[in-house]
Each structure stands twice: as structure tokens, then as C-alpha cells.
Amino acid sequence: MNESAGCVLCGGTVAPDGYCWNCGEAQPGFRSHVEITADGGAAGISDRGRHRGINADAMALTESGPWTIGVVCDGVSMSPRSERAAQVAAEVGATALAARLQAGVLPEVALGEAAVRAGRAVAALAASVDAAPACTYVAGIAGPEGMWSAWIGDSRAYWLPDEGPGMALTEDDTGEHEALAAWLGADAGEPAASIRSYRPPGPGRLLLCTDGLWRYLPDAGALRAALNRRRRGSTADRGLLDDVRMLVTYALDAGGHDNITAVLIPVTVGGPAATATPTIPSGHGHW
């Protein structure tokens, strides 16, 4: 993890959000490249990219009993201190998910509640509605019953099986000219995440990522092909952290115009047939 030891302007102490406690200056090298892993094999990387002054993406990865939990957020560039919004949303979302799953709450209910808590935490950062930090949000959980994803905005989740075609598990909340139609923040109202569940027929990986990755590898086929090319050239099973490094490196080599964040979660559940539920708004019934 690459962090600045002191403020680049005055030498003061850098706060957890990447700003100096003394003079308030943003630190250009703060969280420029972060790697995280979980005991069960899940892994994530967040990288500043080649053209951004700060990394406004954030991620969280944790486990709760049989569940592996990942959250990825992307700060909205036009909002103030968007990197802080992303960090808060990722941390609050993952913590809330772990607690609710541990309490035995159904996965889709836990995902909806966690998104609401993350949204309220981001809204609390606002000095006013006109100065509101904002971010996108995608969360994924995998366990013995399958996997679930929830999202607000255009950060995505993909199913990447070891064998067979993969698929996107999310649908971007965007309008005309790809403008965001939903996000977390005081100017967005109470969040209502869309939720999808899927029980795959065999093992694979659940990918959570920001648009810094998916704009270069926009569909599951391209993502899986890129991973398989690396695996064919490897003489050892290097694990998911190396897979994530490959994806991030691909985006950097393709230009790295935005922050890049990717989390891979192993999925081992398998059944006689795959089943899926359609996208639903949080707090509503199935369509």
C-alpha cells in the first residue's frame, strides 16, 4: 500500500481521507495503489491510474461466517471530496453487510439495508445539498447458497465462470449520454439499490469493478478471455490476487484514464441447474 508519510505541502499529518490535518491539502500519492486479500482467497486492487491526481475509488473486503463480502465505490468526479464518499460508502456497506448476514438476515434484505446505511453515511458528509460528496456503489456476496449483487450507479458486477460463458449481473443506472441517474449522496435522496441473485452450476469468480476497468473490458466475455490468456501462460496457480493484478495492468496499459478498482471473489457453489432472479429495487418484491 502506497501512502504519503507527510503532507506534500506543509509536512503535516495526513488524515485517513487523504487530506492534511494542518493545511487541508489533498495528497496526490494517497492510496495510489492498494491491494487487499481475504483468508478465503478473495482479492482486490484499487489504482489511481495514469491521469488522475487522486484515487477517488474505494473498496472493502471481509468475511462473515460462510459469506465473502465485497464492496466497490467510485467517487463522482463533479462532487466535492468524492474520494471520501467512496471510502465511507465501501467501509459502511461492508460492515453493515457482515453484521446483518451474521444475524441471519436474508442476503437480499441485508444488501438493501447495507446500501441504505452507506447512503446515509455519505449524505452525512455534505456541508449542504449543493456541496454534497457522492459516489457509485456495488456490493457482492458469495456463499453456499449462491451469490448476490446490489448496485447504485454504474459500478458493475460480473459472473466469470471457470467454464462456459459469463454475464453481467448489474445494469448501469445511467440516462442520456451515459449520465449517472443514481448515486449515493445528500443530493440523491434515500438510496434504493437494485439487487440480483444467481446460483451458478459450477465454480467461478464474482467480479466487482469501477468503470476504470470495464470501459476497457466491457463484457464478461472480454474479461474472461483476458484472464484465461494469463492462465494459459502460467505454469502455476497464482490465485485471485494475480488475476486482479492482470486486469488492472490491462487497464493501465490501455491508457489508465480513470481510477481502476477490481475485486474478485471465489464462488464454489454448484447445483444441478443455474437459477437466477431478475433485478429488483431494494425494499420491493420480485418482478
N, C-alpha and C positions, 0 to 999 in steps of 0.2 A: 504494500500500500504506500503510495507516494503522497506525502503531505508536507507542507511547508513548516519548518521549525519555528519561524517567527514572521511577523508582518514584513512584507517586501518594501513597505514604505517607511514605517517607523520602528520596526523591530519588536513591536509589541506582541502580546499573546493572541493567537488565532483561536476564535471561538469554534464550537462544533459545527456551525453552519458555514464556516469558511470566511468569516469576516473578522477583522481585527477588533478586539475589545477596546483598544485605545483610540484609534482614529477612524474605525469603520470601513477601512479599505478592503475590497474583495481581494482574495488571494488567487492569483492566476494558476498556481500549481496545485491548489487544494483539490483532493480527490481526483487527480488527473487520471489515475489508473488504480482501480480497486478490484481485488479478487477475493471471493468468499466461497467456502465449501461447507457442506453439512456431512455428518457422520454417515448418512445413508447413501452418499455418493453424489448428491445434487451439487451443482456448482454455478457460480455466476461471475460475470466481469462487467464492470462499468468503466468506460474510457472516454476521455474528453474529446477525442477526435483530433483532426488536424487543423481545424479552423475556428474553434470556439475558445474564448478566453477562460471560461469556467465550465465545469461539468454540472449541468443542471438536471441530469438523470440521477436516479437513485434506485436502490434495490434492497430487499431484505430476504433472508432465507432462514427458515427454522423448521423444527420438527415438533410434533405433538402426538405422542403415542405412535400409532401406525401411520400417521399422516405426515407428509412432507409439504411444506408451505412455502410459496414464493410470491413476492410482490415486486413489481417493477413500475416506476413512475417517471414521467418526463415533464420537466418544468415548462410551462407555456412561455415562450420567449418574450412575448409582449407584456408580460406581467412583471411586477417588481419582485425581486428575491425569489424567483421561481425555483431556484435550486433548494431553498429552504422548504418550500411547499412540497417538493418531491421527496425530500428526506423524511419530513414529518409524516406524509401520507404512507410511505413504504413501511416505516417503523410502526406506526399506529395500526395500520392494516394487518401486518403480520402478527403483531402481539395480540390484537383482538381475535384474529382467526385461531391462533393457538389456544387461547383461553376458552373460546366457545366450543371448539372441537373437543377439547379436554373435558368440557362439561357435558358432552354427549349431544350437542345440538346438531341437527341435520346439516350436511355440508352446504346446501343451497341457502339455508337460513343464516348460517354462520358467515357466508360470503356477503350476503346482503347487509347484515348488521355491521360487519367489519368495514365495508365501503362507506356506510353512513358515519361511523366513528372517524374514519380517515378524513372524510369530507368536512366534518365539524372541526376537526383539529386544524385543517388547512384554513378554514374560514376564520378561525380564531387568530390567525396570524395577521389579518388585514387591519391596517390603520383606518381604512374606510372602504366602502364598496368600490370607490373609484381608485383605490390603491390596494388591490387585493392580489396577493400571491396566488398562483394557480398551477395545476398540473393535471396530466392524464393519469390513469390508474388501470393496471391489470393485475389480477391475482389468480393464482392457480394452486390447487391442492391435488395430491395424488395419494391414494391409499388402497386398501384391499378391495374396496367396492368400485373402484374406477377413478376417474379424475373429473374435476370441476374447474371452470374458469369464470371469472367475473370481470367486467371492464366498464370503464367510463372514458371516452375519448378514442384515440387512435393508436394506443399501445396494444400489442397483439399477443395472442396465444395460438400455438400450433401444436398439432399432434404429429410426431415424426416416428413412425413405427420402424422396428428393425427390418421388417419385411412388408412389402406392399406399399400402396400409395398413402401419403399423409393428407392432412387437411388443416385449414384454418378453423379455429374454434371461436373466433371473435369476428365481429363485423364493425368496421370503423364508424364511430359517431361523427360523421362529417356531412357538410352540406355543399353548397355551390363552391366551386374552385377548391375543393378539399378543405374548406374552412371548418375548424372544430365546431361541433354542435353541442358537445357536452364535455364538462371538465369538473374538477374539484376546485372550489374557491368560494369566497364570500359573495361573489357576483354571479354564482351559478345556481343558487338555491340548494334545497336538500337533495343530495345525490340519490339516484336510483339506478343501480348497476344492472346491466344485462347479465344473465347467468346461463351457462350451458353445461350440461353434464355429458359424459361419454364413457362407456365401458368398452375398451378395445378387446379384440380377440387374441391379442398377443402382446409381447413386450415392446417397449419403445421409449420415447422421451417426450416430455411436455416442455415446450419452449415458450418462455415469456420474453418479449423484447420490445424495444422502442423503435421508432421509425428510422433511427440512425442505422439500424441493421436491415429492417425489412424493405426499405427503399432500394437496396442493392440486391436483396434476395426476397422478392415479394411474395412467393408462394411456397407451399410445403414441398413441392417437387424440387425446386431450386435449392432450398435449404437442405433437404435430404441428400440430393446429389452432391452438394459441396461437402457434406460430412462423409459420405461414402467414398469420395475421391481421397480424402485424407486417410480413411481407414484402410483402403486398398494399398496405400503407400506405406503403411505402418507395419512393423513386424511385432508390435506388442499392443496389448490393450491398455491404452494410456488413461482411460477414464474420461468422465464428462468435462473436467476442467480443461483438458486439452482440446476437446471438441469445441468448447466455448471460445477458447483462445483462437481456434481456427476461424470461427465465424467472425469474431471481432477483427482479426487480422484481414480477413476478406474485405470487410467494410472499409478498413483503413487503406488497404491497397487500392480500393475502388475510388478513393477520394476522401473518405472520412469527413464529409462536410458538416456532419452534426455529431452530437454526443452519441455514443453507441453503448447500449446495455443489453445483455442477454443472460438469461438464467435457464439452465437445463435441469429437469427433474426426472429421475428414472421412474418408469412405470413398468411394473412386473405383473400386474393383474391380467388374467386371461380367462375367457369363458367360452362356451360353445358358440356364441354369436355376439357380435358387437351390437350394442344398443345405444341410442342417443336420444336426448330430449332437445326440443327446439329452444332457441333463445327466449328468455323471459325477462321482463323487468323485475327488479327486486321488489318483493312485497306483493307480487301479483301471482295469479295462478298460471298454470301451463296453458299455452295456446292450443 
